[in-house]
Amino acid sequence: MKLIIHQVFIFWFFLPFSALSGDHGDYKNLIFKGCANQRYPDPTGVFSQNLKNLFASLVSQSGQSSFASTTSGTDNATAVIGVFQCRGDLHAPQCSDCVSKIPKLVSKLCGGGGDDGNVVVAARVQLAGCYIRYEISGFRQTFGTEMLFRLCGKKQSSDPGFSGKRDTAFGMAENGVITGSSGSGGGGGGGGGFYAGQYESVY
């Protein structure tokens, strides 16, 4: 279970800076989806039910906490492991609202909702304000430090000192995720796997 927690915290550190803005209105915008190619034959519907119970549990917990992991099912062959995390600056109602949108998106974006007897064995969906990941017990996804998604702007900065400012901002974010403070006088705050701050012109 430690691997899951580590994986989620690393994932949030690599969010685009624009997704960490102070505007909460965009927290339900889709950022990333990842769907396994494999589908689990589920003629009895046990795995599908375990997945529904998992989602229900995660949505319920999102009203009290910004992070939780749980397992649904007792049979190793059909048990499902799941985790959610909300952005650190969202209030509980916003976190719950965000997380509650993801279960339907998983079926829509990845298919295999269970009606045809086949369910996607693993999926991860991230909105601007929250994230859900699930996998069938024993199914190994990517490692916590493996790149999942990359999108780079084409425009280059004309400021010759930009790379230094960027590196300083990254250092602040890395420190802030762990300690909750910038450590460089740049403002910002977080902790518990989240950080938002600004260094000169870099947010």
Secondary structure, 3 states (H helix, E strand, C coil): CHHHHHHHHHHHHCCCHHHHCCCHHHCCCEEEEEECCCEEECCCCHHHHHHHHHHHHHHHHCCCCCEEEEEECCCCCCCEEEEEEECCCCCHHHHHHHHHHHHHHHHHHHCCECCCCEEECEEEEEECCEEEEEEECCCCCCCCCCCCCCCCCCCCCCCCCHHHHHHHHHHHHHHHHHHCCCCCCCCCEEECCEEECCECCEC
